[in-house]
Each structure stands twice: as structure tokens, then as C-alpha cells.
Amino acid sequence: MLKYTFEEHLKESMKDPEFRREWEKLQPEMAAIETIIKAREEMGISQEKLSELTGIDQAVISKLETGKRKPTLKMLQRLAHGLGKIVQIEIV
């Protein structure tokens, strides 16, 4: 049985210009979510603990981390604060 990794699938899908445009639109949100997940994991805390630190419901954090909910700037600021970080936005 051959394995077809996500990376292989993405590489193939990126050949479609419409898919590429939509994927690129999501990248700022995905990068922010990945940063939050990485920071939480580096601190060794659960979603539940992050919920306690931020006042954001654990279910909301879960939906955010799985991409089922879009992050708002206010939410990112609360999450960053709970992780001892700040949000920095750069327009290039």
C-alpha cells in the first residue's frame, strides 16, 4: 500500500491556480494558529490550562487549533498574553 502524505497532496494541489489562490489567502491565519499551538506545546500546557489563563473557552481553543474557527485579532491577543507573548503584525 502506497502512502500519500499531506505534503505530497498539497504539492499536487498547488498546481491548480484556483486552489493555490485560496490556500495563499488562508496562510496568515494558519501561521497565527500554528504559532499559538507551538507556543502552547513548548510551554507544556493543555488547551484547558490555556483556557484558564485566557478566559477563552477550551472548546473555542480546540476549534481554533483545528481550523474550525477563524481567529480574531482580539482572540490572538488574549491567547498571546496567556502564553506570555505579544501579537506583532507586519504588513509587507
Secondary structure, 3 states (H helix, E strand, C coil): CCCCCHHHHHHHHCCCHHHHHHHHHHHHHHHHHHHHHHHHHHHCCCHHHHHHHHCCCHHHHHHHHCCCCCCCHHHHHHHHHHCCCCCCCCCC
